[in-house]
Amino acid sequence: MKRTPLYERHRALGARFVEFGGWEMPVQYSGVIDEHHAVRQRAGLFDVSHMGEIELRGRNALAAAQELTVNDVARLHDGEAQYSLLCLPSGGVVDDILVFRLSAERVLLCVNASNIDKDFEWIRSHANGAEVIDRSPEFALLALQGPRATEILGRIAPAELAALKPFSFREIDIAGVATLASRTGYTGEDGWELYCDAAGAPQLWDALLEAGQSCELRPAGLGARDTLRLERALPLYGHELDEQTTPLEARLAWVVRFSKPSFLGREALLAQRDSGLARRLAGLEVLDRGIARQGYELFAGDEPIGVVTSGTMSPTLGKAIAMGYVATRHAEPGVDLQVEIRGRKLAARTVPLPFYKR
């Protein structure tokens, strides 16, 4: 398995490791619930260096990004980012990504760890003359998240960062390490994703932990990252998103800019929008004692109506929550249904998404 530049730091902190997307990654340090509450109440620091970075360069970089992605890259100025999706001509999702406009001739895409090779080949095959570079080995990625994240970062970073709006970024030195500091995240809290020089990652990690001591900053693993994103109903590729699922089914229609004259998947998504959805992602609360996990089947009486994509016991809300795809007529909040857990059908109900708001 691959290891990030911070592997030895994680070992020294007593992290437990799991395999994720071919990487040996820390799943927890002090415990998932403790780390989860730290991010909701103060701040947590994640190593997500397994994520991939692919750059488009040249005169056709913006045009290529515009054709490849469903969101409108033309709306970006230098120093701005957006959430987007790569789609097949069928409308299925190749990956969900972040798009960073570095300049008129440079666009950086952050892609999911398990999809780096697939995404690189897909992007290269539809690059329309743009140069495509896999820069993943150059970067480490640290995520500083929580209500005190900006305060902590401000102790070691230039003051101008605090004024950045969400989905804005700057390329800047932090604690002596070249960093692209982006006001983005995957937890539902304010925070930062710090794309830094891989060799400098340990130096930046140490500086952030030291700066956050008085705020009780916690190192946090993939376990808390998953419970945090699920409370906010943020999709995870391989769970809520895959090549057989469209953005419209995944409640991501807000990302799809049909006003663009052309992008991969546009015709299929237009047809689906006009004909109506057969299924849709729904939020679920399990009313009986039990946790709905990925793959568990959902029923309305004896009728199978869908399947769970993600589920957990919410540390913030104190109840079992899940997301899953159900037949559209069952997708609105307030519908009673059942989830089958180890041969038993437990009562559940559809609820509004997201489960948690700041």
N, C-alpha and C positions, 0 to 999 in steps of 0.2 A: 504493500500500500504506500501511497505517497504521503509525505509529511510536510507541514508548513514550516516556514522559517522559525516559528515560535514553539515548535514541539518541545524543546528542552525546557522552556519557560513553563509550559503546561505540566510537564512531569514534576518540576520543582514545586508547583502549587498543589500537587496531589490530585490532578485531574483524572477522571475516568474516561477512557477512550472508547469510541465505536468506529466502525467502518461506515463511511458515507460517501457515495459517488466515487469510490476508489481511493479515498483518503482516510487516514487515521486521525480522527478529529475528537476534541474534548467534548463529551456530552454533558458533564457537570463537574463542579468543584465542591462547593459547600452544600449543594443539593439543588434540584430543579426549582422547588418552591421558594427557597431562600433567594435564589438568583432572580427568579421571576418577580418577586416582591421588590427586590432591590431596583430593578429596572422601572417598575411602576412608580416607586416612591422616591428613588434617588437617582442611581445610574448603574449601568452594567457595561462591561467591556468584553466584546466578542472578538475572537479570531475567526474570520470567514475568508481566509486567504485561499481556500479551495475554489472560490468563484473564479470565473474566467474573464479575461479582458481581450477583446478583439477590436482592432482599429481599422477604419476605412480612411485611406489617404488619397489625395490628388484632386484634380478638378471635378471629378465625378463623385466625390465622397458623399456630398449631401444628396445628390440625385439617387445614388444607390441606396442610401439609408431611407430615403422617402419611399422608394419602391419596395424595399424589403420589409418595412414596418407598417403597422396599421395606424399609428398615431401620426400627427402632422409635424414632421421635422422642420418644415418651413417656419413654424411658429417660434423656433428656438433662436436665441441670440447667443453669441459667444459667452460661455460661463453659465449656461442653463442646461438643465437635464429634463428628461421626461420618462415616465413609465410607458412601456410599449410591448408589442408582441410581434414575433415572427410567425407568419402563418403559411400553410400549404395552399396551393390553389383550391383545394377542397374546403378551406376555412379552418381546418384543424390546426392546433397550436404546436409549432416547432419548439418554441421556448418563450418565456416571458423575460424581459430584459429592461435595463436602464440604458438610455441613449444620452450621451454627453457631447454637446457641440463644443469642441476645443477651438475650432476656427472654421473658416469657410472651406478649408480643404482637409480637415481632420475631424473625424467623428469616432468616439470611443463607445463601444458597446460592452456592458457588463452582462455576462451570461451565466447560467447555472452550471455548477461544477460537473454534473453528470452529463451535460450536453455540449461540453467545449468542442470536442472533435466533430460531432454531428453539426453543430452550429457553424463551425469554421468552414466545413465543406459546403453547407447550404449557402452561406453568405458569399463564399468565393464563386460559387456557380451562378450567382445572380448579382454580381458586383457591377455589371455594366461599365467596365473599364476602370473602376476604382481599384487601387492597391489594397489588399487585405492582409493584415499582419496579426498573428496570434501573439499578443504581448503578455499572456498569462504568466510565464515564468519570471517576468520582470517585476511583477507586483506582489505585494502582500496587501491584505485588506482587513482593517480593524474597524469595528463598529462600536462607537461610544453612544449609548442610548439611555434616555431617561430625562426627567424634568431638570436635573442638575448637570446634564451633559455639557451644555454650552458654557456654564460657569466653570466646569473643570477644564475644558479645552482652552478657555480664555486664560488660564494660568500659565500655559506654555506656548500659546499660539498668538499671532498678531491680532490686535483688537478688532481689525476690520471684519474678521470672520463672523463675529457676533451679530453683525448687521445683515448678514445674508438671509434671504428669504428661502423657504422650502423649495427644493429642487433647483437650487443655485449652487455653484461650486467655484473654488479658486485653486489654482496651482501655486503652491506656497511652501516654504520650509517650516516645519514644526519640530521643535527640539532637535534642530540640525538635520532633519530627514526630509528629503524632497517628497512632497505629498500633494495629491489632489484631494482637497477637503470638500466633501459634498454634504449638504444639509438634507439628507435622505435617510431612510431606515426601513426596518422590517418588523417593528415591534408595536406600532401604534402610539409611540411616544416621540417627543422631539429628540433630535439626535443627529449624529454625524457618521458618515462612512468615509474612512480615511484610506485612500488608495496610495500606498507608499512604496518606495524603493524596497525591494525584498530584503536586501542586505541590511537596511536600516530598521527593519521591523522590530527587532528586539529592543533597540534603543528607544523607539517611539512607544512601544508597549510599556517599558519600565517607567518612562517619563509620565505617561498617563496614569498609571497605577499610583505613582508617588504624588502626583498632583491631586488625585482623588481621594487620598487617605482620609482627610477631614470630613469628606462627604460620604464616607463608607461605601466608596465605589467597590463593586464586586466584579471579579472575572466571571464570565457567564458562558455556558456551553450551549450546544445545539438543543438540549432538552428544553431549556427555558426559551430559547429562540422559537421553538415550535409552539409551546403553549402561548407565548405572547402573540405570535402572528395569527394563531387560530382564534384567540379572543377578538382580534381586530378583523377577522374574516379575510385575511390576506391569503391568496392562493399559493400552493406549493406545487411545483412541477412534479408530475408523477402521481399526484393525489388529485387536486382539482383541475389540473391542466394536463393534456396530452394531445397526441396527433389525431385522436378520434373526437376531441372536444373542441367546440368553437368558443370564441370570446363571448358571443351572445348567450350561449348556454351557461357560461361561467359568470354571468352578471358583470361582464367587462365591456358592455356596449359603449360606455363612456370613453373608452380608449380608442374606439374605432371611428376614424374620421372619414365618413362616406363622402364628405365634401371634396376630398382629394380625387382627382380624375383617375388615378391608377395606383394600385398596390396589390401585392400578392394576396389572393384570397378574396378580393373585393366582390367579384361577381357571385361567388358562392355565398358570401355573407349577406349580400343584398337579397339574394333569393331566399335565404333562410329568414331574414327579417320580414320579408313580404309574405311568406307562406305561413309563418308562425313557428314557435318552438314546440317540439315534442317533449322535451325535458328541460329542466332548469335547476341550477344550484339552489339549495334551500338551507337555511339555518335550522338546527334541531336542538331541542332540550330533552334529555332523557328524564322522564318523570319517575320511573322505578329505579331501584338501586342497580346500577351497572354503567359501564362506559362503552359507548359505541365506537368501534375501531374501523379502520379502513377495510373495505370489502364486506362488512356486515350488510345483510339484506334488509330492506325496508318494505313494510306491508301496510296496506289499508284493508283491514280484515284479513281475508285469505288471499287477497290480490297482491302479488309482488309489484311494487311501484318504483323501486329504485335501489340505490346502494350508497353506503357511507363512504366518503373519501377521506375524512380526517375526524378524529374525536379525542377528547381528553376530559379530565376533571379540571375545570377552570379554577386556578388558584385565586383569582380576583373575585369571581362571582360565587364560588363555593358550590357549583353544581356541574353536572355532566353536560357538555356541549358537543356538538358535532356539525359537520357540513356533509351534504350528500346530494346526489342528483336524483330527482324524483320527476314523475310525470307532471307536466306543467300545471294541470288542474289541482295538484296537491302542493304546489310550491309557495303559495302565499301564506303569510303568518296566520296562526290560529287553527291549523288543520291537525286533528288528532290522527296519529298513526302508530305503528309498532316497529321496533327494531329487533331482529332476531340475534340473540347473543347466546352462543353455546346451546342452541336448541330451544331456548325459551324466548317467547315474544314479550318484550318489555314495552310499556307505554311510553310514547314520546309525542312531542308536539312541535310543529314548525313555528319559528320565532323570527323577528326582524333581524337583519344583519346591518352592521356588525354587532357582535355580542357586547363589545366594550367600546366606549368612546372616551377620549380624554376629557 
